[in-house]
Amino acid sequence: MIEYFVKNWAELRIIVGIIGAFSSWQVIKFYYTQFALYSYLKKHHYKRWCEITTFGPFGPGAQNSIRGINYIFSDLEIDDFKILQYKKTLRRGCLLLIVNFLTGPPFLVLAFGIPSN
């Protein structure tokens, strides 16, 4: 089995590179979609935006990720189609980020091995 990986080392590194690029793209897409959702909320649902982005003694506009994630997985503003689309995209993005986080290290170990002293 290990002989297969040694013979096809270049192919394995290409696969790991593709998976890494996909993971990076997912992170960028997630943050862009979250920014677009917050911008849309600020324009069309200002009170909800203030509620989500207010953190401690600071006013609205801060990144409060706990409230943001809770909002993404809540059923608030389901009647607004655009918010529903943002939420669906962000929910899938959260799932893919978790999967990439859990599967990334094994692929890296497979491609580059475990360093030994």
N, C-alpha and C positions, 0 to 999 in steps of 0.2 A: 504493500500500500504506500509506504513512504517513498519507494522508488518512483512511483507515478508523480508525486509532488516534486521530487527532485528533478525529474526529466522535464516537467512542465512548469518550472519555476516562473518563467516569464509570463505564461498565461495566468498563473495564479495571481501574480502582482497586478496584472491588467484587470482581473476581476475585482480585486480589492480596491484598485483605483476607481473603477466604475461605481462600486458600492459607496466609496467615500464621497465621490462627486454627487451621487444621488442623495446621500445624507446631508451634505452641505446645501444642496438645492432645496431640500425640505425645510431646513432651518431658515434659510433666507425667505422662502415662500411663506412660512409660518409668521415670521416677524412682519413681513410686508402686509399680509392679510390682517394681522392684528392692528397694525397702524391704520389700514384702510377702514376697519371697523370702528376704531376710536374716532377717526375723522368724521365718519358718517354719523356716529352717535352725537358728536359735538354739534354738527349742523342741524340734525333732525330730532334728536332726543336729548336736549341739553341737560335736563335734570338727571337723567340716567347716567350720562357721561360724567357729570359732577360726582354722583354717588360712587361710580366705579373708580374714578381716578383720584379721589381725595384720599390722602394718606396722613394719618396723625394730625399734627397741628398745621401741616401744609395744606394749601388750598387745592382746588381741582387742577388737574394737568399732570400730576405725578403718575408714574407707572406703578400701580398697585396690582401686582400679578396674582395675588390670592383672590382678590375680588374679581379681577378680569377672568381668571379661569372658572370661578364659580358662575360668572355671568354667561360664559360660553356654554357651559353645561346646564344652564337653567332654561326654563320655558318662558322667560320674560320676552316680550315683544315678538312673539311668534307670528303675529298678524302682519308684520312688516317683512315682505318677501326678501328684500336685500339683506336685512339683518339675519334672516334665516339662512340665506346662502353663505354669508360670512361664518356663521356659527357651524354649519355643516363642514365647511372647508377647514376651519380651525379644529374641530373635533377629530377629523381624519388626520390632520397634521399632528395633533397630540399623540394619537395612536402610533403614527409612523415614527415620530421622534422617540417614543418609548421603545419600539421595536428596534430602531437603529441603534439606540443606546445599549440595548441588551445584546445585539448580535454583532456590533462593531468590534469589540475586543477579541472575540474568538477568531474573526477573520484576520485581524492584525497579527495575532499569535501564529495563525496558520501561514501567513505570508512571510513574516520576518523571523519567526521562531522566538523562543524564550531566551533572553540573554543569560549567559552563564559567566561566572567569574573565572 
